[in-house]
Amino acid sequence: MKNYIKVLTNFEFEELKNLFISNDLDWMLFLDEIKVELLWRRFIFDNYNSKIDINIKNIEEEINKLIKEKKNTNEYRLSEIEFLSNDSENYNDQIIKILKFIEDTNFETAVTKFSNSQSKFNKGDLGWIKEKSFSKEIIKFIKDLEKGEISKPLVRGNTITIFKLIDKKESNLDNIDKNSLRENLINFKKNELFKLYSNSHLSKLKNNSLIVYK
């Protein structure tokens, strides 16, 4: 866990603990959330890893097409808030509530409060991702964003995602590392599939839960 916290926060374990204590924050609650997150990741990986099937041929065709055309490509650094629609209220009401919270506070605080994504523990930051790694659906929502701007909500099934553009740059494909691009594409597509299975499983658990009112 200590290594995971260091990667997640860029702080050493004891350093972060002291920071929590000095700011009167609940350190044990934070540790419990990390433990739950790690257990959930392990559960999803163990149950769905065999179903993750990435078409390497398609990946290679995509890379070769990019290199052959030698077109420059955009890279995006994004943050996300991803949450499941709540059956108890209209998802439009959920979106309005979250957007109002962002307006009153900031995007990063909203990530901590509302996001169900694994990126939550990194303030929603997805890092730098090449444009070709995204689906056409996502590109439509982010391609015209200005730095610091928030996207319209992307609704996919019962999952709703709001993106924030942290930064954007153009990459020259003449100097591209083919192996690095291949690895990034594969990892991105795997993460998308794991996220899909995670949200699907969470939704099934929610729908099958029995709520007793007293």
CYANA upper distance limits for C-alpha pairs under 8 A (distance plus 0.5 A):
  1 MET  CA      5 ILE  CA      6.68
  1 MET  CA     35 LYS  CA      8.35
  2 LYS  CA      6 LYS  CA      6.75
  2 LYS  CA     12 GLU  CA      8.12
  2 LYS  CA     13 PHE  CA      6.24
  3 ASN  CA      7 VAL  CA      6.79
  4 TYR  CA      8 LEU  CA      6.51
  5 ILE  CA      9 THR  CA      6.37
  5 ILE  CA     10 ASN  CA      8.06
  5 ILE  CA     11 PHE  CA      7.80
  5 ILE  CA     12 GLU  CA      8.07
  5 ILE  CA     13 PHE  CA      7.27
  6 LYS  CA     10 ASN  CA      5.38
  6 LYS  CA     11 PHE  CA      5.59
  6 LYS  CA     12 GLU  CA      5.95
  6 LYS  CA     13 PHE  CA      7.16
  7 VAL  CA     11 PHE  CA      8.36
  8 LEU  CA    121 PHE  CA      7.08
  8 LEU  CA    122 ASN  CA      6.42
  9 THR  CA    121 PHE  CA      8.45
  9 THR  CA    122 ASN  CA      7.42
 11 PHE  CA     15 GLU  CA      6.71
 11 PHE  CA     16 LEU  CA      6.17
 12 GLU  CA     16 LEU  CA      6.59
 13 PHE  CA     17 LYS  CA      6.70
 14 GLU  CA     18 ASN  CA      6.63
 15 GLU  CA     19 LEU  CA      6.76
 16 LEU  CA     20 PHE  CA      6.74
 17 LYS  CA     21 ILE  CA      6.80
 17 LYS  CA     27 TRP  CA      6.98
 18 ASN  CA     22 SER  CA      6.48
 19 LEU  CA     23 ASN  CA      6.73
 20 PHE  CA     24 ASP  CA      6.62
 20 PHE  CA     25 LEU  CA      5.38
 20 PHE  CA     26 ASP  CA      7.31
 20 PHE  CA     27 TRP  CA      6.38
 21 ILE  CA     25 LEU  CA      6.36
 21 ILE  CA     26 ASP  CA      7.97
 21 ILE  CA     27 TRP  CA      7.48
 26 ASP  CA     30 PHE  CA      7.00
 27 TRP  CA     31 LEU  CA      6.81
 28 MET  CA     32 ASP  CA      6.60
 29 LEU  CA     33 GLU  CA      6.78
 30 PHE  CA     34 ILE  CA      6.84
 31 LEU  CA     35 LYS  CA      6.65
 32 ASP  CA     36 VAL  CA      6.68
 33 GLU  CA     37 GLU  CA      6.57
 34 ILE  CA     38 LEU  CA      6.66
 35 LYS  CA     39 LEU  CA      6.64
 36 VAL  CA     40 TRP  CA      6.50
 37 GLU  CA     41 ARG  CA      6.66
 37 GLU  CA    118 GLN  CA      8.17
 38 LEU  CA     42 ARG  CA      6.70
 39 LEU  CA     43 PHE  CA      6.57
 40 TRP  CA     44 ILE  CA      6.65
 41 ARG  CA     45 PHE  CA      6.51
 42 ARG  CA     46 ASP  CA      6.48
 43 PHE  CA     47 ASN  CA      6.64
 44 ILE  CA     48 TYR  CA      6.27
 44 ILE  CA     49 ASN  CA      8.06
 44 ILE  CA    194 PHE  CA      7.80
 44 ILE  CA    197 TYR  CA      7.91
 44 ILE  CA    198 SER  CA      6.72
 45 PHE  CA     49 ASN  CA      5.52
 45 PHE  CA    194 PHE  CA      8.03
 48 TYR  CA     52 ILE  CA      7.27
 48 TYR  CA    194 PHE  CA      7.98
 48 TYR  CA    197 TYR  CA      7.68
 52 ILE  CA    190 LYS  CA      7.27
 52 ILE  CA    193 LEU  CA      7.31
 52 ILE  CA    194 PHE  CA      8.15
 54 ILE  CA    186 ILE  CA      7.55
 54 ILE  CA    189 LYS  CA      7.84
 54 ILE  CA    190 LYS  CA      7.66
 55 ASN  CA     59 ILE  CA      7.05
 56 ILE  CA     60 GLU  CA      6.68
 57 LYS  CA     61 GLU  CA      6.69
 58 ASN  CA     62 GLU  CA      6.60
 59 ILE  CA     63 ILE  CA      6.76
 59 ILE  CA    182 ARG  CA      7.47
 59 ILE  CA    185 LEU  CA      7.76
 59 ILE  CA    186 ILE  CA      8.00
 60 GLU  CA     64 ASN  CA      6.52
 60 GLU  CA    182 ARG  CA      7.96
 61 GLU  CA     65 LYS  CA      6.52
 62 GLU  CA     66 LEU  CA      6.83
 63 ILE  CA     67 ILE  CA      6.78
 63 ILE  CA    178 LYS  CA      7.89
 63 ILE  CA    181 LEU  CA      8.06
 63 ILE  CA    182 ARG  CA      7.66
 64 ASN  CA     68 LYS  CA      6.37
 65 LYS  CA     69 GLU  CA      6.58
 66 LEU  CA     70 LYS  CA      6.46
 66 LEU  CA     71 LYS  CA      7.06
 66 LEU  CA    173 LEU  CA      8.12
 67 ILE  CA     71 LYS  CA      7.89
 67 ILE  CA    173 LEU  CA      6.95
 67 ILE  CA    174 ASP  CA      8.02
 70 LYS  CA    173 LEU  CA      6.29
 70 LYS  CA    174 ASP  CA      7.02
 71 LYS  CA    172 ASN  CA      8.00
 71 LYS  CA    173 LEU  CA      6.93
 72 ASN  CA    170 GLU  CA      7.04
 72 ASN  CA    171 SER  CA      6.12
 72 ASN  CA    172 ASN  CA      5.42
 72 ASN  CA    173 LEU  CA      6.07
 73 THR  CA    130 LYS  CA      7.65
 73 THR  CA    131 GLU  CA      7.08
 73 THR  CA    132 LYS  CA      8.27
 73 THR  CA    170 GLU  CA      6.16
 73 THR  CA    171 SER  CA      5.84
 73 THR  CA    172 ASN  CA      7.38
 73 THR  CA    173 LEU  CA      7.72
 74 ASN  CA    130 LYS  CA      6.62
 74 ASN  CA    131 GLU  CA      5.95
 74 ASN  CA    168 LYS  CA      7.50
 74 ASN  CA    169 LYS  CA      6.20
 74 ASN  CA    170 GLU  CA      4.92
 74 ASN  CA    171 SER  CA      6.47
 75 GLU  CA    128 TRP  CA      6.77
 75 GLU  CA    129 ILE  CA      5.95
 75 GLU  CA    130 LYS  CA      4.78
 75 GLU  CA    131 GLU  CA      6.01
 75 GLU  CA    168 LYS  CA      6.21
 75 GLU  CA    169 LYS  CA      5.80
 75 GLU  CA    170 GLU  CA      6.48
 75 GLU  CA    171 SER  CA      7.24
 76 TYR  CA    127 GLY  CA      8.45
 76 TYR  CA    128 TRP  CA      5.98
 76 TYR  CA    129 ILE  CA      5.85
 76 TYR  CA    130 LYS  CA      6.81
 76 TYR  CA    131 GLU  CA      7.31
 76 TYR  CA    165 LEU  CA      7.71
 76 TYR  CA    166 ILE  CA      8.28
 76 TYR  CA    167 ASP  CA      6.64
 76 TYR  CA    168 LYS  CA      5.14
 76 TYR  CA    169 LYS  CA      7.20
 77 ARG  CA    125 ASP  CA      8.09
 77 ARG  CA    126 LEU  CA      7.13
 77 ARG  CA    127 GLY  CA      5.66
 77 ARG  CA    128 TRP  CA      4.88
 77 ARG  CA    129 ILE  CA      6.77
 77 ARG  CA    165 LEU  CA      6.77
 77 ARG  CA    166 ILE  CA      5.92
 77 ARG  CA    167 ASP  CA      5.65
 77 ARG  CA    168 LYS  CA      6.63
 78 LEU  CA    124 GLY  CA      8.41
 78 LEU  CA    125 ASP  CA      6.43
 78 LEU  CA    126 LEU  CA      6.02
 78 LEU  CA    127 GLY  CA      6.92
 78 LEU  CA    128 TRP  CA      7.75
 78 LEU  CA    163 PHE  CA      6.98
 78 LEU  CA    164 LYS  CA      6.13
 78 LEU  CA    165 LEU  CA      5.33
 78 LEU  CA    166 ILE  CA      5.90
 78 LEU  CA    167 ASP  CA      7.68
 79 SER  CA    123 LYS  CA      7.81
 79 SER  CA    124 GLY  CA      5.06
 79 SER  CA    125 ASP  CA      4.69
 79 SER  CA    126 LEU  CA      6.15
 79 SER  CA    127 GLY  CA      8.39
 79 SER  CA    163 PHE  CA      6.17
 79 SER  CA    164 LYS  CA      5.60
 79 SER  CA    165 LEU  CA      7.12
 79 SER  CA    166 ILE  CA      7.36
 80 GLU  CA    111 VAL  CA      7.76
 80 GLU  CA    115 SER  CA      8.46
 80 GLU  CA    119 SER  CA      8.00
 80 GLU  CA    124 GLY  CA      5.36
 80 GLU  CA    125 ASP  CA      7.22
 80 GLU  CA    126 LEU  CA      7.89
 80 GLU  CA    161 THR  CA      7.12
 80 GLU  CA    162 ILE  CA      6.13
 80 GLU  CA    163 PHE  CA      5.01
 80 GLU  CA    164 LYS  CA      6.76
 81 ILE  CA    110 ALA  CA      8.03
 81 ILE  CA    111 VAL  CA      5.80
 81 ILE  CA    114 PHE  CA      7.55
 81 ILE  CA    115 SER  CA      5.37
 81 ILE  CA    116 ASN  CA      8.10
 81 ILE  CA    117 SER  CA      7.71
 81 ILE  CA    120 LYS  CA      8.11
 81 ILE  CA    124 GLY  CA      6.88
 81 ILE  CA    161 THR  CA      6.09
 81 ILE  CA    162 ILE  CA      5.69
 81 ILE  CA    163 PHE  CA      7.05
 82 GLU  CA    114 PHE  CA      8.18
 82 GLU  CA    115 SER  CA      5.41
 82 GLU  CA    116 ASN  CA      6.21
 82 GLU  CA    117 SER  CA      6.12
 82 GLU  CA    159 THR  CA      7.43
 82 GLU  CA    160 ILE  CA      6.16
 82 GLU  CA    161 THR  CA      4.86
 82 GLU  CA    162 ILE  CA      7.02
 83 PHE  CA    114 PHE  CA      7.18
 83 PHE  CA    115 SER  CA      5.76
 83 PHE  CA    116 ASN  CA      5.70
 83 PHE  CA    117 SER  CA      7.75
 83 PHE  CA    159 THR  CA      6.33
 83 PHE  CA    160 ILE  CA      5.96
 83 PHE  CA    161 THR  CA      7.10
 84 LEU  CA    116 ASN  CA      8.02
 84 LEU  CA    158 ASN  CA      6.09
 84 LEU  CA    159 THR  CA      5.11
 84 LEU  CA    160 ILE  CA      6.63
 84 LEU  CA    199 ASN  CA      7.96
 84 LEU  CA    203 SER  CA      8.10
 85 SER  CA     90 ASN  CA      8.37
 85 SER  CA     91 TYR  CA      6.00
 85 SER  CA     94 GLN  CA      8.09
 85 SER  CA    158 ASN  CA      5.73
 85 SER  CA    159 THR  CA      6.62
 85 SER  CA    160 ILE  CA      7.33
 86 ASN  CA     90 ASN  CA      7.68
 86 ASN  CA     91 TYR  CA      7.05
 86 ASN  CA     94 GLN  CA      8.17
 89 GLU  CA     93 ASP  CA      7.24
 89 GLU  CA     94 GLN  CA      7.63
 90 ASN  CA     94 GLN  CA      7.14
 91 TYR  CA     95 ILE  CA      6.70
 92 ASN  CA     96 ILE  CA      6.66
 93 ASP  CA     97 LYS  CA      6.62
 94 GLN  CA     98 ILE  CA      6.75
 95 ILE  CA     99 LEU  CA      6.57
 95 ILE  CA    153 PRO  CA      7.99
 96 ILE  CA    100 LYS  CA      6.55
 97 LYS  CA    101 PHE  CA      6.70
 98 ILE  CA    102 ILE  CA      6.70
 98 ILE  CA    110 ALA  CA      7.56
 98 ILE  CA    114 PHE  CA      8.14
 99 LEU  CA    103 GLU  CA      6.71
100 LYS  CA    104 ASP  CA      6.70
101 PHE  CA    105 THR  CA      6.48
101 PHE  CA    106 ASN  CA      7.92
101 PHE  CA    110 ALA  CA      7.13
102 ILE  CA    106 ASN  CA      5.09
102 ILE  CA    107 PHE  CA      5.64
102 ILE  CA    109 THR  CA      8.08
102 ILE  CA    110 ALA  CA      6.38
105 THR  CA    109 THR  CA      7.25
105 THR  CA    110 ALA  CA      8.07
106 ASN  CA    110 ALA  CA      6.92
107 PHE  CA    111 VAL  CA      6.76
107 PHE  CA    164 LYS  CA      8.26
108 GLU  CA    112 THR  CA      7.11
108 GLU  CA    123 LYS  CA      5.95
108 GLU  CA    124 GLY  CA      7.56
109 THR  CA    113 LYS  CA      6.90
109 THR  CA    123 LYS  CA      8.29
110 ALA  CA    114 PHE  CA      6.33
110 ALA  CA    115 SER  CA      7.96
111 VAL  CA    115 SER  CA      5.50
111 VAL  CA    120 LYS  CA      6.43
111 VAL  CA    123 LYS  CA      6.57
111 VAL  CA    124 GLY  CA      6.57
112 THR  CA    120 LYS  CA      6.45
112 THR  CA    121 PHE  CA      7.97
112 THR  CA    123 LYS  CA      7.15
115 SER  CA    120 LYS  CA      6.47
116 ASN  CA    120 LYS  CA      7.35
117 SER  CA    124 GLY  CA      8.29
117 SER  CA    195 LYS  CA      8.10
119 SER  CA    123 LYS  CA      7.05
119 SER  CA    124 GLY  CA      5.03
119 SER  CA    125 ASP  CA      6.69
119 SER  CA    126 LEU  CA      7.12
120 LYS  CA    124 GLY  CA      5.26
120 LYS  CA    125 ASP  CA      8.37
129 ILE  CA    133 SER  CA      7.28
129 ILE  CA    184 ASN  CA      8.47
130 LYS  CA    134 PHE  CA      7.96
131 GLU  CA    139 ILE  CA      7.87
133 SER  CA    184 ASN  CA      8.46
133 SER  CA    185 LEU  CA      6.12
133 SER  CA    188 PHE  CA      7.36
133 SER  CA    189 LYS  CA      8.14
134 PHE  CA    138 ILE  CA      6.67
134 PHE  CA    139 ILE  CA      6.87
135 SER  CA    139 ILE  CA      6.88
136 LYS  CA    140 LYS  CA      6.88
137 GLU  CA    141 PHE  CA      7.56
138 ILE  CA    142 ILE  CA      7.01
138 ILE  CA    154 LEU  CA      8.29
139 ILE  CA    143 LYS  CA      5.96
140 LYS  CA    144 ASP  CA      8.37
141 PHE  CA    145 LEU  CA      8.35
141 PHE  CA    151 SER  CA      6.60
141 PHE  CA    152 LYS  CA      7.21
141 PHE  CA    154 LEU  CA      7.89
142 ILE  CA    151 SER  CA      6.90
142 ILE  CA    163 PHE  CA      7.98
142 ILE  CA    165 LEU  CA      7.93
145 LEU  CA    149 GLU  CA      6.35
145 LEU  CA    150 ILE  CA      7.73
145 LEU  CA    151 SER  CA      7.42
145 LEU  CA    165 LEU  CA      7.06
146 GLU  CA    165 LEU  CA      7.35
147 LYS  CA    165 LEU  CA      5.87
147 LYS  CA    166 ILE  CA      6.18
147 LYS  CA    167 ASP  CA      5.99
147 LYS  CA    168 LYS  CA      7.74
148 GLY  CA    164 LYS  CA      6.78
148 GLY  CA    165 LEU  CA      5.80
148 GLY  CA    166 ILE  CA      5.94
148 GLY  CA    167 ASP  CA      7.98
149 GLU  CA    164 LYS  CA      6.22
149 GLU  CA    165 LEU  CA      6.26
149 GLU  CA    166 ILE  CA      8.45
150 ILE  CA    162 ILE  CA      7.55
150 ILE  CA    163 PHE  CA      6.21
150 ILE  CA    164 LYS  CA      4.87
150 ILE  CA    165 LEU  CA      7.07
151 SER  CA    162 ILE  CA      6.37
151 SER  CA    163 PHE  CA      5.70
151 SER  CA    164 LYS  CA      6.70
152 LYS  CA    162 ILE  CA      6.96
152 LYS  CA    163 PHE  CA      8.25
153 PRO  CA    160 ILE  CA      6.88
153 PRO  CA    161 THR  CA      6.11
153 PRO  CA    162 ILE  CA      5.33
153 PRO  CA    163 PHE  CA      8.20
154 LEU  CA    160 ILE  CA      6.05
154 LEU  CA    161 THR  CA      5.56
154 LEU  CA    162 ILE  CA      6.83
155 VAL  CA    159 THR  CA      6.43
155 VAL  CA    160 ILE  CA      5.05
155 VAL  CA    161 THR  CA      7.08
156 ARG  CA    160 ILE  CA      6.78
159 THR  CA    199 ASN  CA      7.93
172 ASN  CA    176 ILE  CA      7.33
176 ILE  CA    181 LEU  CA      8.06
177 ASP  CA    181 LEU  CA      6.66
178 LYS  CA    182 ARG  CA      6.60
179 ASN  CA    183 GLU  CA      6.66
180 SER  CA    184 ASN  CA      6.61
181 LEU  CA    185 LEU  CA      6.61
182 ARG  CA    186 ILE  CA      6.68
183 GLU  CA    187 ASN  CA      6.54
184 ASN  CA    188 PHE  CA      6.48
185 LEU  CA    189 LYS  CA      6.69
186 ILE  CA    190 LYS  CA      6.59
187 ASN  CA    191 ASN  CA      6.54
188 PHE  CA    192 GLU  CA      6.70
189 LYS  CA    193 LEU  CA      6.81
190 LYS  CA    194 PHE  CA      6.67
191 ASN  CA    195 LYS  CA      6.46
192 GLU  CA    196 LEU  CA      6.65
193 LEU  CA    197 TYR  CA      6.75
194 PHE  CA    198 SER  CA      6.45
195 LYS  CA    199 ASN  CA      6.61
196 LEU  CA    200 SER  CA      6.56
197 TYR  CA    201 HIS  CA      6.49
198 SER  CA    202 LEU  CA      6.61
199 ASN  CA    203 SER  CA      6.49
200 SER  CA    204 LYS  CA      6.77
201 HIS  CA    205 LEU  CA      6.76
202 LEU  CA    206 LYS  CA      6.72
203 SER  CA    207 ASN  CA      6.64
204 LYS  CA    208 ASN  CA      6.53
205 LEU  CA    209 SER  CA      6.55
